[in-house]
C-alpha cells in the first residue's frame, strides 16, 4: 500500500471507532477479525451498530462469505447510507451467472466447508442443473454419516443430518 496501516485490536471499541471517524482520505485502518465476536455470526443488532459507526459507505467484496447472514454482510447494510458490491464480487457474480446460463458439459460443482446449512439452497438449486456435485471438506462427513459410514470424531453438522439424507435420496 506504500503507506502506514493503523491497526485496532478490537473492532468495536470506542478507540477503534474514534480512529475510523477521524481518518483522512487515503488513510488505512485495519480492524481485528470480527469473526472473533459472538455478535458477528448472530447478526446482532447492537454489534451491527458498532460496525456501522466506522464509515458512511459499505462495500462488500468478500464473495466467499457473502452467503452468510452475519452482521458484517447483512445487518450493517441497513445502517449505512450507501452500500455496494466491490469489483471482485462483481467479477465473481458475472462469472457465476454466465456459467449457470450456459454451462459447458460436463457440469460439475465442487463444494466444501463445514456447514451444510450454509449451502442447502445452493445444493438444491444445482441438483437439476449439474451432472455431479462433489462434496469435500468437513461437510462431507455429515453425508458420510447418514450413509452409515464410520466418521470417527470428525465434525458433523448435527442440525442438518436429515437434510443431508434428503439430498442423497
C-alpha positions as CSV (number, residue, x, y, z in Angstrom):
1,X,0.0,0.0,0.0
2,X,3.0,2.2,0.4
3,X,1.5,3.9,3.4
4,X,1.1,3.4,7.2
5,X,-1.7,1.0,8.2
6,X,-3.3,1.7,11.5
7,X,-4.5,-1.3,13.5
8,X,-7.1,-1.7,16.2
9,X,-7.2,-4.9,18.1
10,X,-10.9,-4.5,19.0
11,X,-13.2,-3.8,16.0
12,X,-16.0,-2.3,18.1
13,X,-14.1,-0.4,20.8
14,X,-14.6,3.4,21.3
15,X,-10.9,3.9,20.4
16,X,-11.3,1.9,17.1
17,X,-14.5,3.7,16.1
18,X,-13.0,7.1,17.1
19,X,-9.9,6.4,14.9
20,X,-12.1,5.5,12.0
21,X,-14.2,8.6,12.4
22,X,-11.1,10.9,12.4
23,X,-9.3,9.4,9.4
24,X,-8.2,11.5,6.4
25,X,-8.6,10.5,2.8
26,X,-6.3,7.6,1.7
27,X,-5.5,6.5,5.3
28,X,-6.0,2.8,6.1
29,X,-7.4,1.4,9.3
30,X,-7.2,-2.4,9.8
31,X,-9.6,-3.8,12.3
32,X,-9.2,-7.1,14.3
33,X,-11.1,-10.0,12.7
34,X,-14.8,-9.5,13.6
35,X,-15.4,-13.3,13.5
36,X,-14.0,-13.4,17.0
37,X,-17.1,-11.7,18.2
38,X,-20.3,-13.6,19.0
39,X,-22.4,-10.8,17.6
40,X,-21.0,-11.3,14.1
41,X,-22.4,-14.8,13.5
42,X,-25.7,-13.9,15.3
43,X,-26.2,-10.7,13.2
44,X,-26.6,-9.0,16.5
45,X,-28.2,-5.5,16.1
46,X,-26.0,-3.8,18.7
47,X,-22.9,-5.3,17.1
48,X,-24.1,-4.1,13.7
49,X,-24.5,-0.6,15.1
50,X,-20.9,-0.5,16.4
51,X,-19.6,-1.7,13.0
52,X,-21.6,0.9,11.1
53,X,-20.0,3.7,13.2
54,X,-16.8,3.1,11.3
55,X,-18.0,4.5,8.0
56,X,-20.8,6.0,5.9
57,X,-20.4,3.7,2.9
58,X,-20.2,-0.1,2.9
59,X,-18.7,-2.1,0.1
60,X,-18.7,-5.9,0.3
61,X,-16.0,-7.6,-1.8
62,X,-15.9,-10.9,0.1
63,X,-17.6,-13.3,-2.2
64,X,-16.6,-16.3,-0.2
65,X,-18.6,-15.2,2.9
66,X,-21.4,-13.2,1.2
67,X,-23.8,-16.1,1.7
68,X,-23.7,-15.7,5.5
69,X,-26.4,-13.9,7.3
70,X,-23.9,-12.2,9.6
71,X,-23.6,-8.7,11.0
72,X,-20.8,-7.7,8.5
73,X,-22.8,-8.9,5.5
74,X,-26.4,-8.2,6.3
75,X,-27.1,-6.3,9.4
76,X,-24.6,-3.5,8.7
77,X,-26.2,-2.7,5.3
78,X,-29.4,-1.5,7.0
79,X,-27.3,1.1,9.0
80,X,-25.2,2.5,6.1
81,X,-26.1,5.5,3.9
82,X,-24.7,3.8,0.8
83,X,-23.9,0.1,0.0
84,X,-22.4,-1.6,-2.9
85,X,-20.5,-4.7,-4.0
86,X,-16.8,-4.5,-4.9
87,X,-15.0,-5.2,-8.1
88,X,-14.1,-8.8,-7.1
89,X,-17.7,-9.5,-6.1
90,X,-19.0,-8.2,-9.4
91,X,-16.5,-10.4,-11.3
92,X,-17.5,-13.5,-9.3
93,X,-21.2,-12.8,-9.8
94,X,-20.8,-12.3,-13.6
95,X,-18.7,-15.5,-13.9
96,X,-21.2,-17.5,-11.9
97,X,-24.2,-16.0,-13.7
98,X,-22.6,-16.7,-17.2
99,X,-21.7,-20.2,-16.1
100,X,-25.1,-21.1,-14.9
101,X,-26.8,-19.7,-18.0
102,X,-24.7,-21.6,-20.4
103,X,-22.7,-24.3,-18.7
104,X,-20.1,-26.3,-20.5
105,X,-20.6,-30.0,-20.2
106,X,-19.9,-32.0,-18.1
107,X,-21.0,-29.5,-15.5
108,X,-19.7,-30.5,-12.1
109,X,-19.9,-28.5,-8.8
110,X,-17.3,-28.9,-6.1
111,X,-18.4,-27.7,-2.6
112,X,-16.6,-27.7,0.7
113,X,-16.8,-26.1,4.1
114,X,-18.1,-27.3,7.4
115,X,-21.8,-26.5,7.5
116,X,-24.5,-27.9,5.1
117,X,-26.9,-25.3,6.4
118,X,-25.0,-22.6,4.7
119,X,-25.2,-24.4,1.3
120,X,-28.6,-26.1,1.3
121,X,-30.2,-23.6,-1.1
122,X,-27.2,-23.8,-3.4
123,X,-27.2,-27.6,-3.4
124,X,-30.9,-27.9,-4.1
125,X,-30.7,-25.3,-6.8
126,X,-27.8,-27.1,-8.5
127,X,-29.2,-30.6,-8.4
128,X,-31.2,-30.2,-11.6
129,X,-28.5,-28.3,-13.4
130,X,-25.4,-30.3,-12.9
131,X,-24.3,-33.8,-13.6
132,X,-22.4,-34.2,-10.4
133,X,-21.9,-32.5,-7.1
134,X,-18.7,-33.3,-5.3
135,X,-18.7,-32.5,-1.6
136,X,-15.4,-32.2,0.3
137,X,-14.2,-30.6,3.4
138,X,-15.8,-31.2,6.8
139,X,-19.2,-31.1,5.1
140,X,-18.5,-34.4,3.6
141,X,-18.5,-36.2,7.0
142,X,-22.2,-35.3,7.5
143,X,-23.1,-37.0,4.2
144,X,-20.9,-40.0,5.0
145,X,-22.5,-40.3,8.5
146,X,-26.1,-40.5,7.1
147,X,-24.8,-43.2,4.7
148,X,-23.8,-45.2,7.7
149,X,-20.0,-44.7,7.3
150,X,-17.7,-44.5,10.3
151,X,-16.5,-40.9,10.5
152,X,-14.9,-41.2,13.9
153,X,-14.7,-37.9,15.8
154,X,-14.9,-35.8,12.6
155,X,-17.0,-32.6,12.5
156,X,-20.7,-33.4,11.8
157,X,-23.4,-30.8,11.1
158,X,-25.9,-32.4,13.5
159,X,-28.6,-29.9,12.8
160,X,-28.7,-30.9,9.1
161,X,-28.4,-34.7,9.2
162,X,-32.0,-35.0,7.9
163,X,-31.3,-32.5,5.2
164,X,-28.2,-34.4,4.1
165,X,-30.2,-37.6,4.0
166,X,-32.9,-36.0,1.8
167,X,-30.3,-34.6,-0.6
168,X,-28.9,-38.1,-1.0
169,X,-32.2,-39.7,-1.9
